[in-house]
Amino acid sequence: MSKSVIVENVYKKYKLYSKRSERMLDLLLPGKDYGEDFYALQNVSFDVEHGDIVGFVGVNGSGKSTLANIVAGVIPQTEGEVKLDGQASLIAVNAGLDKKLTGRENIELKLLMLGFNKTEIASMEEDIIEFSELGKFIDQPVKSYSSGMKSRLGFSISINIDPDILLIDEALSVGDKTFAQKSLDKMKEFKESGKTMFFVSHSIGQMKEFCEKILWLEFGEVKMYGDVNEVLPQYEEFLNHYKKMSKKEKKDFRKQALAKQSAKLE
């Protein structure tokens, strides 16, 4: 592939049910249509060059995490196509972790699922544990971990499998600043080696420091996509205005945006 990632006309539809009986009827009677269609993503298209660092921005509910999960192959899109040149790995709090297992068992399970053999896992395990800084907690069940500890474990596993495409979804927003900086330094190493990365964060500062391009999503649709110095100032201007809105104004804004989306689908 000439591009690292190509996303073409991607839609993600969920069904919203007002009561449990609607869900059951929808499963039992496929000829009927129960529940309300909700599009988390609608007609999303963009492409990414090898070595690009792309930030996903947008207010809560705009589809950033949904898009990251689709690109990573964690969930399927409803329509459209996603093409990747290489292996993708998603770093997010709780992503791919079994809460009943210990941190060490989670490392071994995830690496086995990715196709590594026992010898390779043994050689990688200590580096993962050392980077995570979890110490004795590595042999405790993940259900006892804080959000920051889960994030550190997930990040440590993902960067040590050396993926071609790395997606970081708010994984640096929890935990201590020292580990966040250590993680950013590691991501810079990935950047220098030509890896493609996606970065989902509410931190405008991190976006400015790290990203080269910005994809601005507004309730499931691409509002803007381009150079960080072009898109981010406009997003910041919008965000300052949005933060000043009352709860009712934010609700009305969302309602109007979703109504426009529905009109396009009709």
N, C-alpha and C positions, 0 to 999 in steps of 0.2 A: 504493500500500500504506500502511496505517496504521502498520505496523511496518517497521523497517529490515531485519531478518532474522527469518525464521521457519524453524525446524528441526523437522520432524515425524517421529517414529518412524524415525530414521535408523539403519541397520545397515551395517556394512562387514565383508564376509567375505573371508578369504583362504584359499587352500589350502596346507597344509603337507605337503610330500612328504619321505619318509625317504630316497628315492633318485631319481636322474634318470629311471630307467625308468618310475616311477609317473607322473611328469609327462607323459611321452610317451604312455603308455597312456590317461591321462585325456583327452588331446587327440584321440587316434585312435579311442577307443571311448567316445563320449559317453553310451551307454546304461549303462555301468558307472561306478562311483564309486570313484576311487582318491584316496589322500591323506586328510588330516584337515582338517576345517573348523575355522578359527580366526576368531572374531569380534573384530576390533579395536575395534568399536563395536557396541553393542546397545541398541536402543530409546531413542536419544537424542532428546529433545525440549526445546526452549526457544525463547523469542522475545526480541528485542532492540528497544528503542525507538531512534528516531533520536537520535544524539548520545551514546548509551551507550558506556562504556568497560568492556569485559568481559575479565576475566582468566581464563585456563584454568590450573587447577592439578591436580596429581596426581603420584604417583611415576612413575618411568620405566616405560614400557609401558602407561600408562593410556589412551592414545589421543588425547592433546592435539594432536600434530602431524597425525595422521590427520584429526581433526575440522577443524583449520585448513585443511588442503589441500582438504577437501570443500567447506567454505564458500566458499573462494576459487575453486572450480571447477577445481582442478588435477587432482584424481582424482574419479571418480564414486562415489556411494554404491551399495551393493548393493540396499538397499531404503529406502523413505521418501522424503521430499521436502524440498528446501531452496529457500526463496523469498528473493530479494534485491531490495531497492529501490535499484537503481543498480549501478555497476561496483565490483568488489572487486579488491584488489591484495594479494598475499602478499609479505612481506619475510622471507626466511630465507636462511641461508648456502647458497650454490650454487643457490638457487631460480631457474630460468629462465636460468642462465648457461651459455654454451658455452665450455668450457675451452680449446678450440683457438683461439678468437677473442680479439682484444685487448679491453680494457675499452671502448674507443671503439666498436669493431665490435659489441660486445654491446649497448651503448646504442642504436645505430642499428637493430639487428635487433629488439630488444624493442619499440621504439617503432613500427617498421613493422608488427609483428605485432598491435599494439594499434590500428592503423588511422590513425596519424599520417602525414601526407605529408612529403616531403623538406624543404619550407620550414619546417614546424612543428618537425621534428626539428632542423634547423639552429639554430632560435631557442632550443630547449630544451637543446641539448647542452652548451654552456659552463656553464650554471647547474648541471647535473647533475655535471659534472666538478669545478667549483669546490666544491660542497658535499661531494663525496666525499673531497676532499683527497688524491687519488692522484697528483697532479703528473705527472711523466714516466712513471709506471707505467701511465697510462691507455692508452698505445700498446704495452704489453707483453701477451703472452698471459695470459689469466686463470689458466691452469694453473700459472703462476709466482707467483700471489698467495697470501698468507697467508689464513687464515680471516677475520681482521679486515678485510682489504682487500676480500675478496669481499662481506662483509656491508656494508661502506661503499658499495660500488658498487650493490648491490641496493637498499639503503635510499634512496640518492640518486635512483635511477631511479624508484622507487615513489612517493616523496613529490612528485616533480616532475610526475607525470602527473595529480596531484590526484584520486585515486579517491574515491568516495563511502564506501566501506568499506575500511578498512585492517587487515590482519592481520600482526602482528609475531611471528615464531616464533624465539625465542632469538637474534634478530639483534643484540641489544645486549649479549649475554653474552660476545662476543669483541671483541678490539681494545682500544683505549685508552679510559680513563675520560672524557677530554676529548670525544672524538667521541660517546660514549654520552650524555653530558650535553647536547651539542648536539642530538642526535637526540631526546632527551626533550623539550627545549625546542620543537623543531619539532612534535612530537606534541601538545604543549599548545596550539600554535597551531591545529592541526587540531581539537582538542577544542573550543576557543573558537568555531570556525566551524561547529560542529554535526556534524562527521563522526562516523561510527560506527567504533569500533576494537576489535579483539581483541588480547590481549596474552598470549603464551605465554612464561613465564619461571620459572626456579627461584629468582629473587630475590624473597623476601617483601617486602623493602624497597621495590622498584620497584612491586610490586603495591599496597602500602599508599599509596604516593605518587601513583599514577597511576589505578588502577582504581576504578570505582564499584560494579561487580557482579563476582561470582566464580562460575564454573562449576567445580565440583570433580568430576573424573572419577576413578573407581576401576575400573581394568582394564576400560575400555570402557563403563561405565555411569555415569549421572549420580548422584552421591552427594548433592550439594546444589547449589542454585542460588539466589542471592539477593544481598542487600546485602553489600558487602565487610566491613562491621563485624560482620555476623552470621556469615558463612561462614568468613572467614579465621582468626579465633581458633580455631574448631573444627578447621580443617585444620592449623593450627600445632600444636595439641595432639596430633592424630593423628601428624603428622610427627615430633615429638619422641619419641613412643613407637616409631614405625617405625624411626627411626635407631638406637635402642638394641637392636633385634632382631639376632640372629645371622643369618648367611647362611642357615642351615637354617630358622630361624623365618620369614624373609622369603619363602623358597621355599615353605614350607607355607602361609603367608598367601595368596600368589598362587594356589597350587594350589586352596585352598578357595574363593577368590573365583571362579575360572574354573569350578570344579565347580558352583557355584550358578548361574552363567550357563547352563551346559549343561543343567541341570535345567529351567530356565525355557523353553528352546527345545524340549524334548521334549513 
